[in-house]
Amino acid sequence: MLVLGFLGYQLWRVRHGVADSLRLVGWSNALLAAGLTAIGGAPGFFGWRILLAGLGTRLPLPVAARVFFLAGITRYLPGGVWPAVAHAAMARPLGEPSARLAGAFVASQGLAVVAGMAVGLIALPWLVAADAIWWLLLPVFAGALVPLVAPQLFGRLLGVAQRVLRRGSAPIGLPGRRTLLAVTGLMVLGWLTAGLHVTVLAVALGAPPAGALSVGIGGFALATVAGIFSLVMPSGLGPREAVLGLTLATLLTGPGLITLVALSRVLMTVADVVSTGVVLGLLSWNARRAPITEGVSS
């Protein structure tokens, strides 16, 4: 409730600006962009579930969905530790190790960064054509691939989760490289899908389609990765918008650029809230329906 109240206040505060932005891009484009954002989050869920299974915890699909989406919405609270804390808190009633669920989340974020940097390469040709300074990203891209070459780094991530949350001291077994590659592949799919929402908005605001496809997808991935590393602001607010604005400045200027960056944030927030509400609503409906079905069959 605290998270939903905080999000509601943020949306109410910018309601007039959002209305102007929606008029510029059109409702159909805005709805398509929001849908792509929501769909883009699904691969991340399945990747996290595969990673968790690789660590030794196999949660039923409804239970896993409840944990993932409830914990995920806490990223809109100030401070970057809340999702990991929420995973740990929900592990205890399930009889699972708190550090394992929290560690799986931390490791999934690490793989999301790897995948995001890989997808960011899509934008590099367009960016360097606009300004050669973007070549400086190339060593960063190369460094992002290190965790796939050296999976033992994830052991350190899991160890950090244990120490921060003070949950257990026995080391958690690492998943194999095949599992890490599968999860990273799902993360890439999520970045590609969610990034298309920026492409849709950019084209609606007059950007060339080829550039909008390249910078929309790649720039969105780079911007969101920057937000992941922002551990203070809720959901990377600020750093994400700064990087997204810098990349999109190669396509748009002035009001169009500001509109896109602002509307992207709002649509992502709305998509997160709606998708979480839908998932939890379906789980609640299914839980109420199950006893009725059992009673009829008996």
RAZINOR-V9679 format. One record per pair of residues at least 12 apart in sequence whose C-alpha atoms are under 10 Angstrom apart, sorted by the first residue. I is the first residue (numbers start at 1). GAP is how many residues later the second one is. If there is no record, write none. Layout:
# RAZINOR-V9679
I,GAP / I,GAP
This chain:
# RAZINOR-V9679
2,72 / 2,75 / 3,70 / 3,71 / 3,72 / 3,73 / 3,74 / 3,75 / 3,270 / 4,69 / 4,70 / 4,72 / 4,73 / 4,269 / 6,70 / 6,71 / 7,66 / 7,69 / 7,70 / 7,262 / 7,263 / 7,266 / 8,261 / 8,262 / 8,265 / 10,256 / 10,259 / 11,255 / 11,258 / 11,259 / 14,248 / 14,252 / 15,251 / 17,242 / 17,245 / 17,246 / 18,241 / 18,244 / 18,245 / 18,248 / 18,249 / 19,244 / 20,239 / 20,243 / 21,184 / 21,234 / 21,235 / 21,237 / 21,238 / 21,239 / 21,241 / 21,242 / 22,237 / 22,238 / 22,241 / 24,177 / 24,180 / 24,181 / 24,232 / 24,235 / 24,236 / 25,175 / 25,176 / 25,177 / 25,178 / 25,179 / 25,180 / 25,181 / 25,231 / 25,234 / 25,235 / 25,238 / 26,175 / 26,178 / 26,179 / 29,168 / 29,171 / 29,172 / 29,174 / 29,175 / 30,167 / 30,170 / 30,171 / 30,174 / 30,233 / 30,234 / 30,237 / 31,166 / 31,236 / 31,240 / 32,164 / 32,165 / 32,168 / 32,169 / 33,161 / 33,162 / 33,163 / 33,164 / 33,165 / 33,166 / 33,167 / 33,168 / 33,230 / 33,231 / 33,234 / 33,235 / 33,238 / 34,160 / 34,163 / 34,164 / 34,229 / 34,230 / 34,232 / 34,233 / 34,234 / 34,235 / 34,236 / 34,237 / 34,238 / 34,240 / 35,158 / 35,159 / 35,162 / 35,232 / 35,233 / 35,236 / 35,240 / 36,154 / 36,156 / 36,157 / 36,158 / 36,159 / 36,160 / 36,161 / 36,162 / 36,164 / 36,232 / 36,235 / 37,153 / 37,154 / 37,156 / 37,157 / 37,158 / 37,159 / 37,160 / 37,161 / 37,227 / 37,230 / 37,231 / 37,232 / 37,233 / 37,234 / 37,235 / 37,238 / 38,152 / 38,155 / 38,156 / 38,159 / 38,229 / 38,230 / 38,231 / 38,232 / 38,233 / 38,234 / 38,235 / 38,236 / 38,237 / 38,238 / 39,151 / 39,154 / 39,155 / 39,232 / 39,236 / 40,146 / 40,147 / 40,148 / 40,149 / 40,150 / 40,151 / 40,152 / 40,153 / 40,154 / 40,155 / 40,156 / 40,157 / 41,28 / 41,146 / 41,148 / 41,149 / 41,150 / 41,152 / 41,153 / 41,230 / 41,231 / 41,234 / 42,144 / 42,145 / 42,147 / 42,148 / 42,151 / 42,152 / 42,233 / 43,140 / 43,141 / 43,142 / 43,143 / 43,144 / 43,145 / 43,146 / 43,147 / 43,148 / 43,150 / 44,24 / 44,64 / 44,65 / 44,67 / 44,68 / 44,139 / 44,140 / 44,141 / 44,142 / 44,143 / 44,144 / 44,145 / 44,146 / 44,147 / 45,19 / 45,20 / 45,23 / 45,24 / 45,27 / 45,63 / 45,138 / 45,141 / 45,142 / 45,145 / 46,15 / 46,18 / 46,19 / 46,22 / 46,137 / 46,140 / 46,141 / 47,61 / 47,64 / 47,65 / 47,132 / 47,133 / 47,135 / 47,136 / 47,137 / 47,138 / 47,139 / 47,140 / 47,143 / 48,16 / 48,20 / 48,53 / 48,56 / 48,57 / 48,58 / 48,59 / 48,60 / 48,61 / 48,63 / 48,64 / 48,135 / 48,136 / 48,138 / 48,139 / 49,12 / 49,15 / 49,16 / 49,19 / 49,52 / 49,55 / 49,56 / 49,59 / 49,134 / 50,54 / 50,58 / 50,125 / 50,129 / 50,130 / 50,132 / 50,133 / 50,136 / 51,50 / 51,52 / 51,53 / 51,54 / 51,56 / 51,57 / 51,123 / 51,124 / 51,125 / 51,128 / 51,129 / 51,131 / 51,132 / 51,133 / 52,12 / 52,48 / 52,49 / 52,50 / 52,51 / 52,52 / 52,53 / 52,55 / 52,56 / 52,123 / 53,51 / 53,122 / 53,126 / 54,50 / 54,119 / 54,120 / 54,121 / 54,122 / 54,125 / 54,126 / 55,45 / 55,46 / 55,48 / 55,49 / 55,117 / 55,118 / 55,119 / 55,120 / 55,121 / 55,124 / 56,40 / 56,44 / 56,116 / 56,117 / 56,118 / 56,119 / 57,39 / 57,40 / 57,43 / 57,44 / 57,47 / 58,38 / 59,35 / 59,37 / 62,217 / 62,218 / 62,220 / 62,221 / 62,222 / 62,224 / 62,225 / 63,31 / 63,220 / 65,211 / 65,214 / 65,215 / 65,218 / 66,24 / 66,210 / 66,213 / 66,214 / 66,217 / 66,218 / 67,16 / 67,19 / 67,20 / 67,21 / 67,22 / 67,23 / 67,24 / 67,34 / 68,15 / 68,18 / 68,19 / 68,22 / 68,33 / 68,37 / 68,208 / 69,14 / 69,203 / 69,204 / 69,206 / 69,207 / 69,208 / 69,210 / 69,211 / 70,13 / 70,16 / 70,17 / 70,20 / 70,206 / 70,207 / 70,209 / 70,210 / 71,12 / 71,13 / 71,14 / 71,15 / 71,16 / 71,17 / 71,18 / 71,19 / 71,34 / 72,12 / 72,14 / 72,15 / 72,33 / 72,163 / 72,200 / 72,204 / 73,13 / 73,162 / 73,196 / 73,199 / 73,200 / 73,203 / 74,12 / 74,160 / 74,161 / 75,153 / 75,156 / 75,158 / 75,159 / 75,160 / 75,161 / 76,157 / 76,158 / 76,159 / 76,160 / 76,161 / 76,193 / 76,196 / 77,155 / 77,156 / 77,157 / 77,158 / 78,153 / 78,154 / 78,155 / 78,156 / 78,157 / 78,158 / 78,159 / 79,151 / 79,152 / 79,153 / 79,154 / 79,155 / 79,156 / 79,157 / 80,147 / 80,148 / 80,149 / 80,150 / 80,151 / 80,152 / 80,153 / 80,154 / 80,155 / 80,156 / 81,21 / 81,25 / 81,80 / 81,83 / 81,84 / 81,150 / 81,151 / 82,149 / 82,152 / 83,19 / 83,22 / 83,23 / 84,14 / 84,15 / 84,17 / 84,18 / 84,19 / 84,20 / 84,21 / 84,22 / 84,77 / 84,80 / 84,81 / 85,13 / 85,14 / 85,16 / 85,17 / 85,20 / 85,76 / 85,79 / 85,80 / 86,12 / 86,15 / 86,16 / 87,12 / 87,13 / 87,14 / 87,15 / 87,16 / 87,17 / 87,18 / 88,12 / 88,13 / 88,14 / 88,15 / 88,17 / 88,73 / 88,74 / 88,77 / 88,79 / 89,12 / 89,13 / 89,76 / 90,12 / 97,65 / 97,70 / 97,71 / 97,75 / 98,63 / 98,64 / 98,67 / 98,68 / 98,69 / 98,70 / 99,59 / 99,60 / 99,61 / 99,62 / 99,63 / 99,64 / 99,65 / 99,66 / 99,67 / 99,68 / 99,69 / 99,70 / 99,72 / 99,73 / 100,58 / 100,59 / 100,61 / 100,62 / 100,67 / 100,68 / 100,71 / 100,72 / 100,73 / 101,57 / 101,60 / 102,56 / 102,58 / 102,59 / 102,60 / 102,63 / 102,65 / 103,51 / 103,52 / 103,53 / 103,54 / 103,55 / 103,56 / 103,57 / 103,58 / 103,59 / 103,62 / 103,69 / 104,50 / 104,53 / 104,54 / 104,57 / 105,52 / 105,53 / 105,56 / 106,48 / 106,51 / 106,52 / 106,54 / 106,55 / 107,46 / 107,47 / 107,48 / 107,49 / 107,50 / 107,51 / 107,54 / 107,73 / 108,46 / 108,72 / 108,75 / 108,76 / 108,79 / 109,78 / 109,116 / 109,119 / 109,120 / 110,34 / 110,37 / 110,43 / 110,44 / 110,47 / 110,74 / 110,115 / 110,118 / 111,33 / 111,34 / 111,36 / 111,37 / 111,43 / 111,69 / 111,70 / 111,72 / 111,73 / 111,74 / 111,75 / 111,76 / 111,77 / 112,71 / 112,72 / 112,73 / 112,74 / 112,75 / 112,76 / 112,78 / 112,79 / 112,109 / 112,112 / 112,113 / 112,116 / 113,31 / 113,32 / 113,71 / 113,74 / 113,75 / 113,108 / 113,109 / 113,111 / 113,112 / 113,113 / 113,115 / 113,116 / 114,27 / 114,28 / 114,29 / 114,30 / 114,31 / 114,32 / 114,33 / 114,34 / 114,70 / 114,73 / 114,74 / 114,111 / 115,26 / 115,29 / 115,30 / 115,66 / 115,68 / 115,69 / 115,70 / 115,71 / 115,72 / 115,73 / 115,74 / 115,75 / 115,76 / 115,77 / 115,106 / 115,110 / 116,25 / 116,28 / 116,68 / 116,71 / 116,72 / 116,73 / 116,74 / 116,75 / 116,76 / 116,101 / 116,102 / 116,103 / 116,104 / 116,105 / 116,106 / 116,107 / 116,108 / 116,109 / 116,110 / 117,20 / 117,21 / 117,23 / 117,24 / 117,25 / 117,26 / 117,27 / 117,28 / 117,71 / 117,74 / 117,101 / 117,102 / 117,104 / 117,105 / 117,106 / 117,107 / 117,108 / 117,109 / 118,23 / 118,24 / 118,26 / 118,27 / 118,66 / 118,70 / 118,73 / 118,100 / 118,103 / 118,104 / 119,22 / 119,68 / 119,69 / 119,70 / 119,72 / 119,73 / 119,76 / 119,95 / 119,98 / 119,99 / 119,100 / 119,101 / 119,102 / 119,103 / 120,17 / 120,21 / 120,71 / 120,72 / 120,94 / 120,95 / 120,96 / 120,97 / 120,98 / 120,99 / 120,100 / 120,101 / 120,102 / 120,103 / 120,105 / 121,16 / 121,17 / 121,20 / 121,93 / 121,94 / 121,96 / 121,97 / 121,98 / 121,100 / 121,101 / 122,70 / 122,91 / 122,92 / 122,93 / 122,94 / 122,95 / 122,96 / 122,97 / 122,99 / 123,88 / 123,89 / 123,90 / 123,91 / 123,92 / 123,93 / 123,94 / 123,95 / 123,96 / 123,97 / 123,98 / 123,99 / 123,124 / 124,13 / 124,14 / 124,90 / 124,91 / 124,94 / 124,95 / 124,123 / 125,86 / 125,89 / 125,90 / 126,84 / 126,85 / 126,86 / 126,88 / 126,89 / 126,92 / 126,121 / 126,124 / 126,125 / 127,84 / 127,87 / 127,88 / 127,91 / 127,92 / 127,119 / 127,120 / 127,121 / 127,122 / 127,123 / 127,124 / 128,122 / 129,121 / 130,117 / 130,119 / 130,120 / 130,121 / 131,119 / 134,113 / 147,30 / 147,33 / 148,29 / 148,30 / 148,32 / 148,33 / 148,36 / 149,28 / 150,27 / 151,23 / 151,24 / 151,25 / 151,26 / 151,29 / 152,22 / 152,23 / 152,24 / 152,25 / 153,21 / 154,20 / 154,21 / 154,26 / 155,16 / 155,17 / 155,18 / 155,19 / 155,20 / 156,15 / 158,13 / 158,14 / 158,15 / 158,16 / 159,12 / 159,13 / 188,33 / 190,31 / 191,26 / 191,27 / 191,29 / 191,30 / 191,31 / 191,33 / 192,21 / 192,24 / 192,25 / 192,26 / 192,28 / 192,29 / 193,24 / 194,22 / 194,23 / 194,26 / 194,27 / 194,74 / 195,18 / 195,19 / 195,20 / 195,21 / 195,22 / 195,23 / 195,24 / 195,25 / 195,26 / 195,29 / 196,16 / 196,17 / 196,18 / 196,19 / 196,20 / 196,21 / 196,22 / 196,24 / 197,16 / 197,19 / 197,20 / 197,23 / 197,67 / 197,70 / 197,71 / 198,14 / 198,15 / 198,17 / 198,18 / 198,19 / 198,20 / 198,21 / 198,22 / 198,46 / 198,50 / 198,62 / 198,63 / 198,65 / 198,66 / 199,12 / 199,13 / 199,14 / 199,15 / 199,16 / 199,17 / 199,18 / 199,19 / 199,20 / 199,21 / 199,61 / 200,12 / 200,13 / 200,16 / 200,60 / 201,15 / 201,55 / 201,58 / 201,59 / 201,60 / 201,62 / 201,63 / 202,13 / 202,14 / 202,46 / 202,49 / 202,50 / 202,54 / 202,55 / 202,57 / 202,58 / 202,59 / 203,13 / 203,48 / 203,49 / 204,52 / 204,56 / 205,46 / 205,47 / 205,50 / 205,51 / 205,52 / 205,54 / 205,55 / 206,45 / 206,46 / 206,50 / 207,41 / 207,43 / 207,44 / 207,45 / 207,46 / 207,49 / 207,50 / 208,43 / 208,44 / 209,42 / 211,37 / 211,39 / 211,40 / 212,36 / 212,38 / 212,39 / 212,40 / 215,29 / 215,32 / 215,33 / 215,34 / 215,35 / 215,36 / 216,28 / 216,31 / 216,32 / 216,35 / 218,26 / 218,29 / 219,21 / 219,24 / 219,25 / 219,26 / 219,27 / 219,28 / 219,29 / 220,20 / 220,21 / 220,23 / 220,24 / 220,25 / 220,27 / 220,28 / 220,41 / 220,44 / 221,19 / 221,22 / 221,23 / 222,18 / 222,21 / 222,22 / 222,25 / 223,13 / 223,15 / 223,16 / 223,17 / 223,18 / 223,19 / 223,20 / 223,21 / 223,22 / 223,23 / 223,24 / 224,12 / 224,13 / 224,15 / 224,16 / 224,17 / 224,19 / 224,20 / 225,14 / 225,15 / 225,18 / 226,12 / 226,13 / 226,14 / 226,15 / 226,16 / 226,17 / 226,18 / 227,12 / 227,13 / 227,14 / 227,15 / 227,16 / 228,12 / 235,30 / 235,34 / 237,28 / 240,21 / 240,25 / 241,17 / 241,19 / 241,20 / 241,21 / 241,23 / 241,24 / 242,19 / 243,18 / 244,13 / 244,16 / 244,17 / 244,20 / 245,12 / 245,13 / 245,15 / 245,16 / 245,17 / 248,12 / 248,13
